[in-house]
C-alpha cells in the first residue's frame, strides 16, 4: 500500500488468505496445492479444505481492493491473465 500511489502498473497476486486467519486453518494455503492431482485430493479428503483456502484468497483480494479504494486509488482486474 505504501508504494501503490507512485509505482506505475503495480500488481498484486494473492496466493493465500490473511495470515492471522491462515495460521488457524487445518490446511493453510500452499502454492504447491495447485499441483496436487485430483485423485490425491479425493483420497486425502482435501476438497473442503482447498475450497476454504480458495475463499480466503478471494477475501484477501477484496480487502486489497477495499484498501486501495479507501486511499483514493483506482485499479483494474487482470481479466485476461488466465486465458484458457
N, CA, C and O atoms as CSV, one atom per row, in Angstrom:
chain,resi,resn,atom,element,x,y,z
A,1,UNK,N,N,0.808,-1.188,0.000
A,1,UNK,CA,C,0.000,0.000,0.000
A,1,UNK,C,C,0.860,1.266,0.000
A,1,UNK,O,O,0.478,2.297,-0.553
A,2,UNK,N,N,2.014,1.162,0.625
A,2,UNK,CA,C,2.862,2.351,0.746
A,2,UNK,C,C,3.397,2.849,-0.584
A,2,UNK,O,O,3.688,4.037,-0.720
A,3,UNK,N,N,3.533,1.976,-1.564
A,3,UNK,CA,C,4.080,2.405,-2.852
A,3,UNK,C,C,3.040,2.427,-3.968
A,3,UNK,O,O,3.341,2.847,-5.086
A,4,UNK,N,N,1.827,1.983,-3.679
A,4,UNK,CA,C,0.805,1.854,-4.719
A,4,UNK,C,C,0.441,3.182,-5.373
A,4,UNK,O,O,-0.007,3.196,-6.519
A,5,UNK,N,N,0.622,4.287,-4.677
A,5,UNK,CA,C,0.234,5.572,-5.256
A,5,UNK,C,C,1.293,6.183,-6.165
A,5,UNK,O,O,1.025,7.185,-6.828
A,6,UNK,N,N,2.488,5.602,-6.212
A,6,UNK,CA,C,3.511,6.197,-7.069
A,6,UNK,C,C,4.309,5.191,-7.905
A,6,UNK,O,O,5.264,5.581,-8.576
A,7,UNK,N,N,3.946,3.936,-7.881
A,7,UNK,CA,C,4.582,2.940,-8.739
A,7,UNK,C,C,3.586,2.567,-9.824
A,7,UNK,O,O,2.512,2.033,-9.543
A,8,UNK,N,N,3.960,2.858,-11.082
A,8,UNK,CA,C,3.055,2.577,-12.195
A,8,UNK,C,C,2.941,1.079,-12.431
A,8,UNK,O,O,3.909,0.331,-12.295
A,9,UNK,N,N,1.745,0.666,-12.783
A,9,UNK,CA,C,1.477,-0.711,-13.191
A,9,UNK,C,C,1.877,-1.734,-12.135
A,9,UNK,O,O,2.375,-2.813,-12.459
A,10,UNK,N,N,1.658,-1.392,-10.892
A,10,UNK,CA,C,1.956,-2.344,-9.817
A,10,UNK,C,C,0.888,-3.433,-9.829
A,10,UNK,O,O,-0.276,-3.170,-10.129
A,11,UNK,N,N,1.283,-4.619,-9.511
A,11,UNK,CA,C,0.310,-5.702,-9.474
A,11,UNK,C,C,0.434,-6.456,-8.161
A,11,UNK,O,O,1.473,-6.445,-7.499
A,12,UNK,N,N,-0.642,-7.098,-7.817
A,12,UNK,CA,C,-0.654,-7.909,-6.606
A,12,UNK,C,C,-1.347,-9.217,-6.939
A,12,UNK,O,O,-2.345,-9.245,-7.660
A,13,UNK,N,N,-0.817,-10.270,-6.417
A,13,UNK,CA,C,-1.438,-11.571,-6.601
A,13,UNK,C,C,-1.488,-12.230,-5.239
A,13,UNK,O,O,-0.492,-12.282,-4.516
A,14,UNK,N,N,-2.645,-12.725,-4.907
A,14,UNK,CA,C,-2.823,-13.350,-3.603
A,14,UNK,C,C,-2.740,-14.854,-3.734
A,14,UNK,O,O,-3.502,-15.462,-4.486
A,15,UNK,N,N,-1.833,-15.447,-3.015
A,15,UNK,CA,C,-1.704,-16.903,-3.009
A,15,UNK,C,C,-2.256,-17.493,-1.725
A,15,UNK,O,O,-2.228,-18.711,-1.543
A,16,UNK,N,N,-2.745,-16.669,-0.851
A,16,UNK,CA,C,-3.285,-17.175,0.397
A,16,UNK,C,C,-4.148,-16.128,1.066
A,16,UNK,O,O,-4.292,-15.010,0.572
A,17,UNK,N,N,-4.709,-16.495,2.174
A,17,UNK,CA,C,-5.560,-15.587,2.913
A,17,UNK,C,C,-4.763,-14.735,3.886
A,17,UNK,O,O,-3.532,-14.720,3.864
A,18,UNK,N,N,-5.475,-14.039,4.725
A,18,UNK,CA,C,-4.853,-13.192,5.734
A,18,UNK,C,C,-4.095,-14.087,6.723
A,18,UNK,O,O,-4.612,-15.114,7.162
A,19,UNK,N,N,-2.889,-13.695,7.060
A,19,UNK,CA,C,-2.030,-14.533,7.910
A,19,UNK,C,C,-2.671,-14.875,9.244
A,19,UNK,O,O,-2.541,-16.001,9.723
A,20,UNK,N,N,-3.367,-13.910,9.852
A,20,UNK,CA,C,-3.983,-14.173,11.156
A,20,UNK,C,C,-5.103,-15.210,11.057
A,20,UNK,O,O,-5.432,-15.857,12.052
A,21,UNK,N,N,-5.686,-15.374,9.880
A,21,UNK,CA,C,-6.715,-16.393,9.662
A,21,UNK,C,C,-6.068,-17.711,9.251
A,21,UNK,O,O,-6.398,-18.774,9.778
A,22,UNK,N,N,-5.141,-17.621,8.300
A,22,UNK,CA,C,-4.473,-18.814,7.769
A,22,UNK,C,C,-3.805,-19.657,8.855
A,22,UNK,O,O,-3.846,-20.886,8.802
A,23,UNK,N,N,-3.196,-19.004,9.829
A,23,UNK,CA,C,-2.449,-19.768,10.834
A,23,UNK,C,C,-3.342,-20.668,11.677
A,23,UNK,O,O,-2.843,-21.561,12.362
A,24,UNK,N,N,-4.656,-20.450,11.641
A,24,UNK,CA,C,-5.588,-21.272,12.406
A,24,UNK,C,C,-6.283,-22.336,11.542
A,24,UNK,O,O,-7.084,-23.121,12.049
A,25,UNK,N,N,-5.978,-22.360,10.255
A,25,UNK,CA,C,-6.604,-23.335,9.362
A,25,UNK,C,C,-5.985,-24.715,9.547
A,25,UNK,O,O,-4.789,-24.838,9.811
A,26,UNK,N,N,-6.811,-25.756,9.404
A,26,UNK,CA,C,-6.308,-27.132,9.436
A,26,UNK,C,C,-5.329,-27.375,8.285
A,26,UNK,O,O,-4.377,-28.145,8.412
A,27,UNK,N,N,-5.583,-26.704,7.166
A,27,UNK,CA,C,-4.742,-26.855,5.979
A,27,UNK,C,C,-4.475,-25.456,5.411
A,27,UNK,O,O,-5.196,-25.007,4.519
A,28,UNK,N,N,-3.446,-24.764,5.920
A,28,UNK,CA,C,-3.133,-23.428,5.393
A,28,UNK,C,C,-2.809,-23.485,3.904
A,28,UNK,O,O,-2.358,-24.514,3.400
A,29,UNK,N,N,-3.038,-22.384,3.206
A,29,UNK,CA,C,-2.754,-22.314,1.769
A,29,UNK,C,C,-1.298,-22.637,1.492
A,29,UNK,O,O,-0.396,-22.285,2.253
A,30,UNK,N,N,-1.108,-23.311,0.391
A,30,UNK,CA,C,0.241,-23.669,-0.048
A,30,UNK,C,C,0.233,-23.607,-1.573
A,30,UNK,O,O,-0.618,-24.222,-2.215
A,31,UNK,N,N,1.167,-22.877,-2.148
A,31,UNK,CA,C,1.234,-22.744,-3.603
A,31,UNK,C,C,1.320,-24.113,-4.269
A,31,UNK,O,O,0.864,-24.275,-5.401
A,32,UNK,N,N,1.885,-25.083,-3.599
A,32,UNK,CA,C,2.017,-26.430,-4.169
A,32,UNK,C,C,0.678,-27.162,-4.272
A,32,UNK,O,O,0.579,-28.177,-4.961
A,33,UNK,N,N,-0.344,-26.655,-3.594
A,33,UNK,CA,C,-1.673,-27.263,-3.701
A,33,UNK,C,C,-2.195,-27.238,-5.136
A,33,UNK,O,O,-3.004,-28.083,-5.520
A,34,UNK,N,N,-1.735,-26.271,-5.926
A,34,UNK,CA,C,-2.165,-26.188,-7.327
A,34,UNK,C,C,-1.767,-27.431,-8.116
A,34,UNK,O,O,-2.362,-27.725,-9.153
A,35,UNK,N,N,-0.777,-28.152,-7.639
A,35,UNK,CA,C,-0.239,-29.270,-8.394
A,35,UNK,C,C,-0.639,-30.639,-7.840
A,35,UNK,O,O,-0.128,-31.665,-8.289
A,36,UNK,N,N,-1.539,-30.655,-6.877
A,36,UNK,CA,C,-1.997,-31.939,-6.323
A,36,UNK,C,C,-2.950,-32.583,-7.329
A,36,UNK,O,O,-3.937,-31.963,-7.725
A,37,UNK,N,N,-2.671,-33.806,-7.742
A,37,UNK,CA,C,-3.585,-34.491,-8.656
A,37,UNK,C,C,-4.960,-34.696,-8.002
A,37,UNK,O,O,-5.067,-34.887,-6.791
A,38,UNK,N,N,-5.996,-34.652,-8.829
A,38,UNK,CA,C,-7.361,-34.775,-8.322
A,38,UNK,C,C,-7.555,-36.038,-7.487
A,38,UNK,O,O,-8.225,-36.002,-6.455
A,39,UNK,N,N,-6.976,-37.144,-7.924
A,39,UNK,CA,C,-7.184,-38.381,-7.163
A,39,UNK,C,C,-6.561,-38.303,-5.772
A,39,UNK,O,O,-7.058,-38.940,-4.843
A,40,UNK,N,N,-5.475,-37.529,-5.609
A,40,UNK,CA,C,-4.901,-37.328,-4.273
A,40,UNK,C,C,-5.807,-36.440,-3.423
A,40,UNK,O,O,-5.976,-36.676,-2.227
A,41,UNK,N,N,-6.384,-35.423,-4.046
A,41,UNK,CA,C,-7.312,-34.537,-3.325
A,41,UNK,C,C,-8.478,-35.348,-2.787
A,41,UNK,O,O,-8.876,-35.197,-1.632
A,42,UNK,N,N,-9.018,-36.208,-3.637
A,42,UNK,CA,C,-10.142,-37.060,-3.228
A,42,UNK,C,C,-9.698,-38.056,-2.162
A,42,UNK,O,O,-10.378,-38.224,-1.151
A,43,UNK,N,N,-8.570,-38.711,-2.379
A,43,UNK,CA,C,-8.090,-39.737,-1.445
A,43,UNK,C,C,-7.793,-39.150,-0.065
A,43,UNK,O,O,-8.024,-39.803,0.953
A,44,UNK,N,N,-7.281,-37.915,-0.033
A,44,UNK,CA,C,-6.932,-37.280,1.241
A,44,UNK,C,C,-8.084,-36.433,1.803
A,44,UNK,O,O,-7.940,-35.792,2.844
A,45,UNK,N,N,-9.228,-36.438,1.101
A,45,UNK,CA,C,-10.403,-35.667,1.517
A,45,UNK,C,C,-10.054,-34.184,1.743
A,45,UNK,O,O,-10.400,-33.598,2.768
A,46,UNK,N,N,-9.361,-33.601,0.758
A,46,UNK,CA,C,-8.892,-32.215,0.869
A,46,UNK,C,C,-9.819,-31.177,0.241
A,46,UNK,O,O,-9.616,-29.978,0.433
A,47,UNK,N,N,-10.829,-31.615,-0.502
A,47,UNK,CA,C,-11.603,-30.648,-1.280
A,47,UNK,C,C,-12.204,-29.536,-0.420
A,47,UNK,O,O,-12.114,-28.366,-0.792
A,48,UNK,N,N,-12.803,-29.864,0.699
A,48,UNK,CA,C,-13.400,-28.832,1.551
A,48,UNK,C,C,-12.337,-27.863,2.072
A,48,UNK,O,O,-12.580,-26.658,2.149
A,49,UNK,N,N,-11.172,-28.378,2.427
A,49,UNK,CA,C,-10.088,-27.522,2.927
A,49,UNK,C,C,-9.550,-26.626,1.825
A,49,UNK,O,O,-9.255,-25.455,2.066
A,50,UNK,N,N,-9.418,-27.164,0.614
A,50,UNK,CA,C,-8.944,-26.360,-0.508
A,50,UNK,C,C,-9.968,-25.297,-0.886
A,50,UNK,O,O,-9.602,-24.202,-1.313
A,51,UNK,N,N,-11.243,-25.616,-0.731
A,51,UNK,CA,C,-12.294,-24.625,-1.016
A,51,UNK,C,C,-12.214,-23.466,-0.020
A,51,UNK,O,O,-12.375,-22.307,-0.403
A,52,UNK,N,N,-11.970,-23.768,1.235
A,52,UNK,CA,C,-11.809,-22.715,2.241
A,52,UNK,C,C,-10.609,-21.841,1.897
A,52,UNK,O,O,-10.689,-20.617,2.004
A,53,UNK,N,N,-9.493,-22.452,1.486
A,53,UNK,CA,C,-8.311,-21.692,1.074
A,53,UNK,C,C,-8.639,-20.782,-0.103
A,53,UNK,O,O,-8.220,-19.625,-0.141
A,54,UNK,N,N,-9.387,-21.312,-1.057
A,54,UNK,CA,C,-9.791,-20.545,-2.238
A,54,UNK,C,C,-10.624,-19.328,-1.823
A,54,UNK,O,O,-10.408,-18.224,-2.322
A,55,UNK,N,N,-11.554,-19.530,-0.928
A,55,UNK,CA,C,-12.387,-18.420,-0.456
A,55,UNK,C,C,-11.569,-17.408,0.355
A,55,UNK,O,O,-11.836,-16.208,0.301
A,56,UNK,N,N,-10.567,-17.895,1.110
A,56,UNK,CA,C,-9.663,-16.982,1.822
A,56,UNK,C,C,-8.925,-16.076,0.845
A,56,UNK,O,O,-8.726,-14.893,1.122
A,57,UNK,N,N,-8.520,-16.625,-0.295
A,57,UNK,CA,C,-7.834,-15.823,-1.320
A,57,UNK,C,C,-8.738,-14.714,-1.838
A,57,UNK,O,O,-8.291,-13.583,-2.030
A,58,UNK,N,N,-10.002,-15.032,-2.064
A,58,UNK,CA,C,-10.950,-14.010,-2.523
A,58,UNK,C,C,-11.148,-12.938,-1.462
A,58,UNK,O,O,-11.249,-11.754,-1.784
A,59,UNK,N,N,-11.204,-13.341,-0.212
A,59,UNK,CA,C,-11.328,-12.376,0.877
A,59,UNK,C,C,-10.119,-11.437,0.895
A,59,UNK,O,O,-10.275,-10.225,1.037
A,60,UNK,N,N,-8.920,-11.996,0.752
A,60,UNK,CA,C,-7.706,-11.182,0.741
A,60,UNK,C,C,-7.701,-10.224,-0.447
A,60,UNK,O,O,-7.313,-9.064,-0.311
A,61,UNK,N,N,-8.126,-10.703,-1.596
A,61,UNK,CA,C,-8.194,-9.858,-2.784
A,61,UNK,C,C,-9.179,-8.707,-2.570
A,61,UNK,O,O,-8.890,-7.563,-2.921
A,62,UNK,N,N,-10.333,-9.013,-1.999
A,62,UNK,CA,C,-11.322,-7.969,-1.728
A,62,UNK,C,C,-10.821,-6.956,-0.706
A,62,UNK,O,O,-11.113,-5.766,-0.820
A,63,UNK,N,N,-10.076,-7.413,0.282
A,63,UNK,CA,C,-9.500,-6.493,1.271
A,63,UNK,C,C,-8.485,-5.545,0.615
A,63,UNK,O,O,-8.427,-4.360,0.944
A,64,UNK,N,N,-7.696,-6.079,-0.310
A,64,UNK,CA,C,-6.734,-5.250,-1.027
A,64,UNK,C,C,-7.466,-4.204,-1.866
A,64,UNK,O,O,-7.097,-3.030,-1.856
A,65,UNK,N,N,-8.487,-4.623,-2.579
A,65,UNK,CA,C,-9.262,-3.685,-3.398
A,65,UNK,C,C,-9.887,-2.596,-2.523
A,65,UNK,O,O,-9.886,-1.422,-2.894
A,66,UNK,N,N,-10.413,-2.980,-1.378
A,66,UNK,CA,C,-11.008,-2.002,-0.469
A,66,UNK,C,C,-9.953,-1.022,0.052
A,66,UNK,O,O,-10.202,0.182,0.119
A,67,UNK,N,N,-8.785,-1.533,0.418
A,67,UNK,CA,C,-7.715,-0.660,0.929
A,67,UNK,C,C,-7.250,0.322,-0.140
A,67,UNK,O,O,-7.010,1.492,0.159
A,68,UNK,N,N,-7.120,-0.140,-1.381
A,68,UNK,CA,C,-6.747,0.762,-2.481
A,68,UNK,C,C,-7.805,1.839,-2.677
A,68,UNK,O,O,-7.486,3.016,-2.847
A,69,UNK,N,N,-9.061,1.425,-2.653
A,69,UNK,CA,C,-10.166,2.363,-2.847
A,69,UNK,C,C,-10.205,3.400,-1.725
A,69,UNK,O,O,-10.417,4.584,-1.987
A,70,UNK,N,N,-10.006,2.972,-0.496
A,70,UNK,CA,C,-10.002,3.903,0.637
A,70,UNK,C,C,-8.887,4.946,0.508
A,70,UNK,O,O,-9.014,6.061,1.015
A,71,UNK,N,N,-7.807,4.583,-0.164
A,71,UNK,CA,C,-6.702,5.526,-0.392
A,71,UNK,C,C,-6.925,6.380,-1.636
A,71,UNK,O,O,-6.066,7.175,-2.017
A,72,UNK,N,N,-8.075,6.210,-2.259
A,72,UNK,CA,C,-8.398,7.006,-3.436
A,72,UNK,C,C,-7.729,6.526,-4.709
A,72,UNK,O,O,-7.634,7.273,-5.682
A,73,UNK,N,N,-7.267,5.289,-4.709
A,73,UNK,CA,C,-6.586,4.735,-5.874
A,73,UNK,C,C,-7.550,3.878,-6.689
A,73,UNK,O,O,-8.460,3.245,-6.153
A,74,UNK,N,N,-7.326,3.878,-7.971
A,74,UNK,CA,C,-8.152,3.031,-8.835
A,74,UNK,C,C,-7.338,1.808,-9.237
A,74,UNK,O,O,-6.113,1.793,-9.118
A,75,UNK,N,N,-8.023,0.809,-9.704
A,75,UNK,CA,C,-7.358,-0.433,-10.085
A,75,UNK,C,C,-8.202,-1.132,-11.123
A,75,UNK,O,O,-9.403,-0.891,-11.247
A,76,UNK,N,N,-7.551,-2.001,-11.863
A,76,UNK,CA,C,-8.230,-2.798,-12.891
A,76,UNK,C,C,-7.852,-4.247,-12.668
A,76,UNK,O,O,-6.677,-4.582,-12.520
A,77,UNK,N,N,-8.860,-5.102,-12.645
A,77,UNK,CA,C,-8.585,-6.534,-12.518
A,77,UNK,C,C,-7.986,-7.035,-13.829
A,77,UNK,O,O,-8.378,-6.576,-14.902
A,78,UNK,N,N,-7.054,-7.956,-13.754
A,78,UNK,CA,C,-6.401,-8.531,-14.926
A,78,UNK,C,C,-7.309,-9.587,-15.534
A,78,UNK,O,O,-7.179,-10.776,-15.241
A,79,UNK,N,N,-8.229,-9.147,-16.381
A,79,UNK,CA,C,-9.256,-10.027,-16.922
A,79,UNK,C,C,-8.712,-11.139,-17.813
A,79,UNK,O,O,-9.258,-12.242,-17.834
A,80,UNK,N,N,-7.653,-10.860,-18.539
A,80,UNK,CA,C,-7.147,-11.846,-19.498
A,80,UNK,C,C,-5.889,-12.553,-19.010
A,80,UNK,O,O,-5.153,-13.138,-19.805
A,81,UNK,N,N,-5.646,-12.501,-17.725
A,81,UNK,CA,C,-4.435,-13.083,-17.175
A,81,UNK,C,C,-4.388,-14.603,-17.343
A,81,UNK,O,O,-3.334,-15.170,-17.628
A,82,UNK,N,N,-5.520,-15.246,-17.167
A,82,UNK,CA,C,-5.577,-16.702,-17.223
A,82,UNK,C,C,-6.482,-17.158,-18.370
A,82,UNK,O,O,-7.571,-17.683,-18.136
A,83,UNK,N,N,-6.034,-16.960,-19.586
A,83,UNK,CA,C,-6.807,-17.404,-20.740
A,83,UNK,C,C,-6.730,-18.916,-20.866
A,83,UNK,O,O,-5.700,-19.533,-20.595
A,84,UNK,N,N,-7.837,-19.488,-21.280
A,84,UNK,CA,C,-7.868,-20.953,-21.494
A,84,UNK,C,C,-7.372,-21.292,-22.878
A,84,UNK,O,O,-7.323,-22.466,-23.245
